[in-house]
């Protein structure tokens, strides 16, 4: 039995930080997502942050209102946090299993999957890597089985 996995980066916003940014030059305010607060600092230092309106590199963080739990909704929010932590733990276990038991082929996933399928290539391990939704759809139309799982780097903020 062959198992081919793909990595889909969906719903990653749940584990990222959203900052409200402002362009010093044109005064445009906009939101942007970052993997961590350190990631924002790193991108800022390398001049990779720019205003999408005037292309200025003079973009700064602004004050943001915190997300405050309302008293009557606390129980619901706490149960959501527990569920999220359980899901994250399970995904970490899947990720560890996949890394230990499958060959990483990266961006070459689609070509490798087709090679295995059409050439009846013998493999010792299944493969995993990255592919677009369109590529996955094409693979499935060709009868190539794939599974998509969320894949994220576990970085604490």
C-alpha positions, 0 to 999 in steps of 0.5 A: 500500500502506497501512502502519498501525503501533501502539505497544505498550509490552510488555517495557519492563521490560527497560530499566527500573529496579526498586526495592524500596520501603518505606512508613515508616508501615505498613512494607509493602515492595513493588517498583516499576518506573521509567524511570530513577533520575531518574524515581524522584527526580522522582516522589518530589519531586512526591509521586506515590509512595504506599503502595498499602496505607495511601496514605501518601506516606512511601515510601522506597527500601530496599537491594536486592541487586545482580544478580550474574553467576555465573562459569559463566553469564557467557558466556550472560549476555554473549551475551544483553546483546549480543543485547539491544543489537542488538535495541535498536539495530534498534528505534531505527532502526525508530523513526527511520524511522517518525517520518520517514515516518509521521504521528503520531496519538497516542491517536486512532490507532483513529479515524484507522485506521477513517477511512482504511479505511472512507472510503477516505481518501487519505493521503500517509503511513501513521500510527502511534500508540497503541491497546490490545490490545483495540482492535487486535483489533477493528481486525483483525477489521474487516480493518484491517491493523496492526502492533505494535512495541515503542516506548520512550524511549531514556533512559540511567540 
